[in-house]
Amino acid sequence: MIYRKSTVKPIITSVSAQTQFILTAVQDRIVVRRSDTFQIAKTWLLDNAHSASSGILAAGKQPLKKSVEPEGWITHLGWSTDSEHILAACAKRGVVHVFKMRDDT
């Protein structure tokens, strides 16, 4: 079995423009796999620490009903047109993270 069955929702996927990679997000984790072998090429874990600006933005807002998705979970994924960058958005926090596929070492 390639993938372990997961009951966690939502699972978000996206395929790179050249169909070389498969991008998957579950909760606050991002996994990029090669589409030909399904081997993991890159992984990231989002930092869900609150920033100083998130406290300012939240001031004055009334607490919302508790939802199924915690506020740090990824709600949107996307590739750049050249498949070199990935974006992961957390809509409830109003944050977009951008990651680079290539390491600059």
Stockholm file with secondary structure:
# STOCKHOLM 1.0

chainA/1-105         MIYRKSTVKPIITSVSAQTQFILTAVQDRIVVRRSDTFQIAKTWLLDNAHSASSGILAAGKQPLKKSVEPEGWITHLGWSTDSEHILAACAKRGVVHVFKMRDDT
#=GR chainA/1-105 SS CCSCCCCCSCEEEEECTTSCEEEEEETTEEEEEETTTCCEEEEEECCCCCCHHHHHHHTTCCCCCCCSSCTTSCCEEEECTTSSEEEEEETTTTEEEEEESSCCC
#=GC SS_cons         CCSCCCCCSCEEEEECTTSCEEEEEETTEEEEEETTTCCEEEEEECCCCCCHHHHHHHTTCCCCCCCSSCTTSCCEEEECTTSSEEEEEETTTTEEEEEESSCCC
//
